[in-house]
Amino acid sequence: MQKQDKDSSLISGVYAVTPCAWPLTALLESVEAALSVGISWVQYRDKSRSDEQRKLYACCLASLVQRYGAHLVINDSVALYQMLFSEGYQPAGCHLGKDDLDLYQARIQLGVQAVLGASCYGNLEYAKTAAVQGASYLAFGALFSSSTKPQAKIAPLGLIEQAVSLLPLPVVGIGGIGVQNIANVSCAGAVAAAVVSSLFGDTPDPEFTLKQAKRLQCHFAEGVFQRQKGNV
C-alpha cells in the first residue's frame, strides 16, 4: 500500500466525540452548539443503543454536520458508514479500535477517499501496522485519567512526540483531555484532540458546550503557537 504523507488539514483542532445515552434532541442541540463556533470534526460514538436507534441518530447527526460543512466520523461501524453513504449522506469515514474490523479490510470496504482513524492506545508498533494497513490518522491515549473510560491504561504525553517524529500520519490525542491540558496535547504535536465530557458535560446543556468549545479551541491554538515558537 502506498505510504501516506502527513496532512494536518485532514483533521485538526478540537475533535468532538459524542456522549452516550443522551436523548436525540438534546444531543443534536449540544452538537450544534459546538459546530456553531467552528468545531468541524465530530465522531458519533454510542454503544448503548440498538442498531435501529444508532441509524436514526447517525442520520440526524449526518444531516446536521453537513449543514455546517463539517465532518462526521462513525465509531466502530463500517456498516453504519455505508448505510449513511447509501442514503445520500456524506460521512467522512470511520474510527476503529483494535477489537473492531481489521483495518486493512475496513480500508477495502470504505474505499480510498474515506477517513479511517485508528485507536493505537499506547502502542507505537500497532500504530506502525495501522499506517501500513490504510489508516488516515492515529489516535493515542488515554493521555490522562478519563471519566469516559476510567479503566483505560494511561499513555505518556511523550508518546505523542515520538509518534509525530516516527510515523507518517497525523496524530490525535484522546482521553481525559480538557481545558486544563489540551494545550499540552497540541504543543506535543497532535493535530487534533478528541474530547467528550470536557466539551459536553455530564448532562445536556448547549450553553455549557458553547462556552467550552470556545475555551478548548483557544487553549488548543495556544499549544500550537507554543510548538511553532519552539521550532523557530
SEPA-927638 format. One record per atom (N, C-alpha, C): residue in one letter; z, x, y. Coordinates in steps of 0.001 Angstrom, whole numbers, padded with zeros to 6 digits, always signed. Layout:
# SEPA-927638
AZXY
...
# end
This chain:
# SEPA-927638
M+000000+000843-001196
M+000000+000000+000000
M+000000+000874+001239
Q-000749+000462+002244
Q-000851+001254+003463
Q+000480+001298+004204
K+000834+002473+004651
K+002074+002662+005399
K+001985+001973+006750
Q+003033+001228+007122
Q+003054+000527+008395
Q+003730+001391+009455
D+003226+001325+010675
D+003829+002049+011784
D+004921+001223+012430
K+005874+001911+013043
K+006917+001207+013779
K+006280+000472+014954
D+006738-000751+015179
D+006220-001544+016284
D+007350-002417+016789
S+008002-001971+017854
S+009170-002698+018349
S+008809-004045+018961
S+007497-004288+019166
S+007098-005595+019684
S+007068-006637+018567
L+007156-006187+017306
L+007165-007121+016189
L+008375-008033+016258
I+009519-007426+016433
I+010767-008177+016533
I+011682-007401+017456
S+012351-008078+018354
S+013180-007345+019308
S+014248-008242+019911
G+015307-007585+020398
G+016345-008295+021134
G+017317-009045+020250
V+017862-010103+020782
V+018824-010940+020067
V+018071-011822+019074
Y+018426-011702+017819
Y+017764-012403+016714
Y+018735-013480+016234
A+018465-014733+016580
A+019379-015836+016291
A+019249-016285+014841
V+020365-016327+014137
V+020404-016833+012761
V+021208-018124+012763
T+020626-019184+012254
T+021265-020497+012378
T+022536-020604+011540
P+023539-021287+012065
P+024755-021554+011291
P+024478-022612+010224
C+025295-022628+009201
C+025114-023575+008101
C+025858-024883+008360
A+025342-025939+007762
A+026030-027229+007633
A+026204-028004+008940
W+025483-027640+009984
W+025545-028415+011213
W+024626-029628+011141
P+024997-030741+011794
P+024081-031879+011894
P+022790-031454+012580
L+021698-032084+012209
L+020390-031653+012688
L+020280-031685+014208
T+020657-032781+014823
T+020525-032896+016275
T+021334-031827+016995
A+022558-031609+016536
A+023418-030601+017154
A+022820-029207+017000
L+022269-028925+015836
L+021654-027615+015608
L+020459-027412+016528
L+019614-028415+016625
L+018433-028302+017477
L+018818-028109+018941
E+019841-028795+019390
E+020279-028657+020782
E+020764-027241+021064
S+021512-026667+020126
S+022030-025312+020338
S+020927-024267+020227
V+020021-024434+019277
V+018893-023505+019167
V+018035-023574+020429
E+017817-024768+020936
E+017021-024893+022156
E+017702-024213+023342
A+019019-024283+023390
A+019743-023599+024462
A+019458-022096+024418
A+019446-021532+023213
A+019142-020106+023070
A+017697-019806+023452
L+016784-020641+023010
L+015372-020442+023324
L+015106-020551+024823
S+015844-021413+025487
S+015590-021692+026903
S+015877-020498+027806
V+016664-019534+027307
V+016964-018353+028117
V+016330-017093+027543
G+015324-017283+026701
G+014493-016155+026313
G+014666-015578+024927
I+015594-016087+024139
I+015669-015612+022752
I+014413-016086+022033
S+013722-015172+021391
S+012393-015512+020869
S+012257-015370+019356
W+013349-014972+018685
W+013320-014896+017221
W+014482-015704+016659
V+014161-016626+015751
V+015156-017499+015131
V+014954-017464+013624
Q+016036-017251+012900
Q+015977-017317+011436
Q+016696-018573+010959
Y+015985-019391+010177
Y+016625-020567+009595
Y+017262-020171+008273
R+018595-020242+008270
R+019370-019898+007076
R+020389-020990+006821
D+020281-021661+005684
D+021243-022704+005341
D+021186-022946+003846
K+022200-022447+003146
K+022256-022589+001698
K+023066-023815+001273
S+023467-024639+002246
S+024373-025735+001939
S+023653-027053+001660
R+022330-027079+001819
R+021607-028349+001755
R+020638-028415+000580
S+020229-029625+000269
S+019223-029835-000773
S+017860-029355-000277
D+016931-029237-001195
D+015586-028800-000821
D+014951-029757+000182
E+015145-031033-000013
E+014546-032015+000901
E+015152-031914+002295
Q+016455-031725+002366
Q+017099-031578+003668
Q+016630-030299+004363
R+016503-029235+003602
R+016034-027982+004192
R+014609-028130+004724
K+013789-028873+004038
K+012427-029112+004525
K+012452-029838+005863
L+013308-030863+005968
L+013419-031612+007213
L+013888-030702+008344
Y+014952-029954+008096
Y+015483-029037+009117
Y+014431-028003+009508
A+013759-027447+008521
A+012771-026408+008791
A+011614-026948+009626
C+011154-028134+009324
C+010058-028736+010093
C+010471-028969+011546
C+011672-029490+011738
C+012149-029754+013102
C+012339-028449+013876
L+012883-027439+013224
L+013056-026144+013878
L+011714-025495+014190
A+010778-025601+013258
A+009458-025009+013482
A+008789-025636+014696
S+008887-026950+014813
S+008296-027643+015951
S+008939-027194+017263
L+010258-027093+017267
L+010989-026669+018460
L+010656-025227+018841
V+010694-024357+017878
V+010444-022940+018142
V+009016-022729+018650
Q+008058-023405+018057
Q+006668-023293+018507
Q+006508-023768+019939
R+007244-024807+020306
R+007144-025341+021667
R+007545-024296+022698
Y+008407-023383+022324
Y+008844-022319+023227
Y+008043-021028+023044
G+007052-021074+022181
G+006259-019880+021941
G+007041-018781+021256
A+008064-019161+020503
A+008923-018201+019822
A+008552-018122+018341
H+009381-017427+017559
H+009039-017103+016171
H+010140-017579+015233
L+009749-018307+014177
L+010706-018804+013193
L+010535-018044+011881
V+011639-017489+011393
V+011669-016798+010112
V+012512-017629+009147
I+012012-017795+007929
I+012714-018575+006914
I+013487-017652+005999
N+014777-017884+005875
N+015606-017091+004983
N+015447-017579+003549
D+015281-016634+002643
D+015396-016921+001202
D+014163-017497+000520
S+013343-018284+001215
S+012394-019135+000509
S+010951-018960+000974
V+010159-018284+000154
V+008718-018194+000410
V+008090-019579+000269
A+008600-020373-000661
A+008056-021717-000871
A+008227-022582+000371
L+009355-022471+001039
L+009583-023255+002252
L+008655-022783+003366
Y+008455-021493+003481
Y+007478-020961+004441
Y+006096-021539+004155
Q+005696-021527+002891
Q+004362-022020+002529
Q+004218-023505+002809
M+005291-024269+002592
M+005259-025688+002904
M+005023-025909+004389
L+005761-025181+005230
L+005579-025311+006672
L+004145-024976+007069
F+003637-023901+006519
F+002277-023465+006838
F+001263-024535+006437
S+001460-025137+005260
S+000524-026168+004776
S+000582-027435+005616
E+001735-027658+006284
E+001902-028840+007131
E+001419-028606+008553
G+000867-027443+008818
G+000301-027165+010135
G+001212-026449+011100
Y+002395-026074+010641
Y+003306-025294+011486
Y+002906-023814+011422
Q+003537-023015+012264
Q+003199-021599+012318
Q+004453-020730+012215
P+005138-020790+011081
P+006308-019916+010919
P+005869-018461+010930
A+006749-017599+011417
A+006394-016174+011497
A+006429-015510+010127
G+007379-015924+009276
G+007485-015280+007974
G+008804-015582+007293
C+009241-014670+006446
C+010449-014854+005633
C+011356-013635+005721
H+012630-013878+005437
H+013602-012793+005304
H+014237-012932+003929
L+014217-011842+003155
L+014687-011895+001777
L+015765-010849+001506
G+016706-011214+000644
G+017729-010294+000170
G+017356-009743-001193
K+018185-008850-001720
K+017846-008201-002985
K+017866-009155-004168
D+018529-010297-004042
D+018585-011260-005145
D+017535-012356-005013
D+016690-012267-003995
D+015620-013244-003810
D+014351-012747-004498
L+013233-013351-004180
L+011952-012962-004760
L+011653-011490-004478
D+011109-010804-005492
D+010693-009416-005327
D+009810-009269-004092
L+010070-008240-003287
L+009351-008074-002023
L+007850-007909-002218
Y+007466-007189-003241
Y+006035-006993-003488
Y+005355-008327-003789
Q+005991-009137-004632
Q+005435-010453-004940
Q+005453-011358-003708
A+006512-011251-002919
A+006597-012050-001697
A+005453-011702-000754
R+005167-010404-000610
R+004076-009992+000277
R+002740-010551-000211
I+002519-010547-001497
I+001285-011110-002043
I+001187-012592-001697
Q+002283-013331-001874
Q+002262-014771-001630
Q+002166-015105-000141
L+002792-014297+000698
L+002799-014562+002141
L+001500-014157+002811
G+000828-013164+002271
G-000343-012624+002936
G+000047-011511+003901
V-000958-010852+004427
V-000692-009652+005224
V-000199-009951+006631
Q-000457-011148+007143
Q-000111-011446+008534
Q+001340-011858+008726
A+001978-012364+007685
A+003343-012876+007817
A+004359-011745+007971
V+005401-012020+008742
V+006533-011109+008851
V+007365-011220+007572
L+007773-010083+007044
L+008633-010069+005862
L+009816-009146+006139
G+010974-009750+006362
G+012193-008984+006606
G+012931-008727+005312
A+013571-007566+005215
A+014301-007202+004004
A+015730-006813+004335
S+016697-007446+003674
S+018090-007044+003796
S+018301-005789+002958
C+018728-004719+003607
C+018909-003436+002920
C+020369-003041+002808
Y+021265-003875+003367
Y+022707-003668+003272
Y+023065-002276+003816
G+023610-001404+003000
G+023893-000049+003453
G+023131+000976+002637
N+021977+000591+002131
N+021274+001372+001124
N+019940+001890+001649
L+019888+003159+002003
L+018651+003746+002514
L+017575+003832+001441
E+017961+004072+000195
E+016972+004163-000878
E+016293+002816-001100
Y+017092+001748-001057
Y+016493+000412-001185
Y+015548+000152-000019
A+015936+000597+001167
A+015095+000408+002346
A+013761+001135+002196
K+013790+002337+001633
K+012540+003074+001411
K+011617+002308+000473
T+012197+001737-000576
T+011414+000936-001513
T+010860-000313-000836
A+011695-000964-000021
A+011264-002170+000691
A+010081-001875+001600
A+010100-000722+002256
A+008998-000346+003136
A+007705-000202+002354
V+007784+000397+001193
V+006593+000585+000350
V+006090-000752-000186
Q+007011-001669-000471
Q+006641-002949-001078
Q+006104-003976-000085
G+006107-003644+001211
G+005469-004551+002159
G+006354-005195+003187
A+007602-004713+003322
A+008480-005260+004358
A+007929-004957+005747
S+008226-005841+006696
S+007820-005657+008094
S+008942-005053+008922
Y+010185-005397+008579
Y+011347-004805+009234
Y+012468-004684+008215
L+013419-003807+008514
L+014509-003506+007594
L+015838-003813+008267
A+016646-004668+007641
A+017925-005085+008223
A+019076-004393+007496
F+019991-003796+008268
F+021142-003093+007705
F+022437-003746+008167
G+023396-003848+007254
G+024690-004408+007580
G+025380-004920+006321
A+026585-005423+006460
A+027219-005782+007723
A+027711-004534+008464
L+027375-004470+009759
L+027787-003337+010566
L+029243-003439+010990
F+029733-004692+011098
F+031113-004935+011495
F+031660-006065+010631
S+032953-006266+010678
S+033566-007365+009940
S+032954-008685+010396
S+032565-009518+009432
S+031818-010732+009750
S+032510-011967+009195
S+032669-012972+010040
S+033244-014239+009580
S+032253-015018+008727
T+030955-014754+008892
T+029930-015424+008096
T+029940-014931+006661
K+030097-013607+006484
K+030177-013017+005150
K+031378-012067+005110
P+032582-012625+005004
P+033790-011801+005105
P+033940-010766+003988
Q+033268-010975+002852
Q+033383-010039+001732
Q+032330-008936+001765
A+031446-008980+002765
A+030352-008006+002824
A+030889-006597+003043
K+030300-005650+002330
K+030669-004244+002498
K+030159-003752+003848
I+031001-003022+004573
I+030630-002538+005902
I+029706-001321+005772
A+028596-001374+006513
A+027680-000241+006604
A+027951+000476+007923
P+028101+001791+007926
P+028417+002502+009174
P+027278+002395+010183
L+027646+002346+011451
L+026645+002231+012508
L+025692+003427+012511
G+026190+004572+012067
G+025334+005748+011985
G+024155+005566+011049
L+024266+004597+010135
L+023161+004314+009223
L+021932+003828+009988
I+022168+003107+011080
I+021043+002663+011912
I+020279+003879+012445
E+021001+004853+012952
E+020361+006054+013482
E+019593+006794+012390
Q+020177+006884+011201
Q+019488+007522+010085
Q+018207+006778+009729
A+018315+005457+009626
A+017160+004653+009234
A+016037+004767+010254
V+016398+004762+011526
V+015388+004870+012587
V+014644+006197+012487
S+015367+007258+012163
S+014743+008582+012117
S+013948+008811+010833
L+014322+008129+009750
L+013720+008417+008455
L+012666+007419+008002
L+012735+006200+008484
L+011900+005128+007936
L+010815+004689+008916
P+009701+004169+008401
P+008543+003886+009249
P+008543+002514+009908
L+009581+001705+009667
L+009573+000319+010130
L+010676+000051+011146
P+010519-001019+011950
P+011591-001422+012867
P+012876-001722+012104
V+013996-001373+012718
V+015313-001545+012096
V+016100-002602+012859
V+016732-003490+012100
V+017526-004588+012656
V+018965-004444+012181
G+019922-004647+013078
G+021333-004646+012709
G+021819-006061+012478
I+022766-006222+011561
I+023303-007552+011264
I+024754-007427+010809
G+025516-008477+011029
G+026876-008538+010501
G+027952-008259+011523
G+028622-009309+011986
G+029745-009161+012898
G+029364-008702+014295
I+028114-008879+014659
I+027655-008413+015970
I+027956-009468+017026
G+028551-009015+018141
G+028884-009914+019239
G+028750-009205+020567
V+029210-009856+021619
V+029102-009305+022966
V+029772-007936+023057
Q+030869-007742+022331
Q+031657-006519+022441
Q+031002-005317+021786
N+030027-005517+020895
N+029471-004359+020176
N+027946-004340+020079
I+027270-005337+020602
I+025818-005391+020452
I+025126-004234+021166
A+025713-003745+022278
A+025126-002593+022969
A+025151-001354+022087
N+026188-001218+021267
N+026263-000086+020352
N+025138-000130+019321
V+024794-001347+018908
V+023738-001521+017912
V+022380-001132+018490
S+022074-001607+019689
S+020786-001254+020294
S+020759+000208+020713
C+021890+000739+021136
C+021954+002146+021513
C+021699+003044+020302
A+022102+002586+019119
A+021882+003351+017891
A+020417+003371+017475
G+019620+002464+018049
G+018198+002470+017761
G+017639+001202+017144
A+018497+000218+016855
A+017998-001039+016307
A+017155-001775+017343
V+015997-002271+016926
V+015136-003004+017860
V+015604-004442+018045
A+016449-004908+017115
A+016972-006269+017209
A+018351-006321+016581
A+019127-007327+016989
A+020470-007535+016438
A+020599-008998+016036
A+020807-009226+014753
A+020936-010588+014242
A+022353-011097+014471
V+022460-012286+015039
V+023767-012848+015362
V+023848-014305+014911
V+025037-014703+014498
V+025272-016098+014085
V+026407-016674+014928
S+027650-016392+014510
S+028802-017037+015143
S+028979-016627+016597
S+028652-015382+016944
S+028830-014955+018334
S+027875-015667+019282
L+026818-016218+018746
L+025865-016978+019560
L+026139-018475+019504
F+026440-018974+018320
F+026557-020425+018151
F+027991-020938+018128
G+028963-020069+017878
G+030341-020520+017832
G+030662-021223+016532
D+031874-021747+016460
D+032331-022417+015237
D+031876-023861+015150
T+031658-024487+016289
T+031206-025874+016335
T+030076-025992+017355
P+029214-026995+017207
P+028074-027134+018113
P+028506-027288+019572
D+027956-026451+020430
D+028249-026502+021859
D+027112-025789+022595
P+026065-026520+022973
P+024910-025897+023616
P+025250-025092+024860
E+026246-025510+025615
E+026631-024765+026815
E+027201-023399+026440
F+028011-023363+025390
F+028540-022092+024901
F+027398-021188+024459
T+026451-021744+023699
T+025315-020956+023209
T+024486-020422+024364
L+024285-021239+025369
L+023513-020807+026542
L+024167-019596+027205
K+025467-019687+027426
K+026191-018583+028078
K+026201-017333+027203
Q+026432-017532+025917
Q+026480-016391+025012
Q+025115-015722+024876
A+024064-016507+024857
A+022712-015945+024759
A+022435-015007+025927
K+022820-015429+027106
K+022616-014589+028292
K+023437-013303+028200
R+024683-013430+027786
R+025551-012260+027695
R+025071-011287+026618
L+024699-011821+025468
L+024228-010970+024382
L+022956-010225+024772
Q+022047-010921+025431
Q+020810-010275+025860
Q+021083-009174+026877
C+021989-009433+027784
C+022339-008448+028811
C+022925-007193+028176
H+023861-007373+027242
H+024504-006222+026606
H+023541-005486+025676
F+022658-006212+025012
F+021656-005548+024173
F+020768-004654+025033
A+020332-005181+026175
A+019493-004402+027090
A+020238-003182+027611
E+021544-003323+027807
E+022356-002188+028260
E+022311-001063+027224
G+022398-001421+025955
G+022336-000418+024903
G+020980+000261+024839
V+019909-000506+025037
V+018561+000068+025066
V+018453+001075+026208
F+018990+000705+027363
F+018952+001597+028525
F+019713+002883+028236
Q+020873+002768+027602
Q+021671+003957+027284
Q+020908+004884+026348
R+020238+004293+025355
R+019472+005109+024415
R+018315+005824+025127
Q+017591+005087+025960
Q+016466+005677+026670
Q+016920+006761+027620
K+018036+006526+028265
K+018590+007517+029192
K+018972+008791+028439
G+019503+008606+027234
G+019895+009752+026441
G+018728+010553+025925
N+017543+009896+025835
N+016355+010573+025345
N+015599+011305+026435
V+016006+011080+027691
V+015293+011723+028791
V+015582+013223+028780
# end
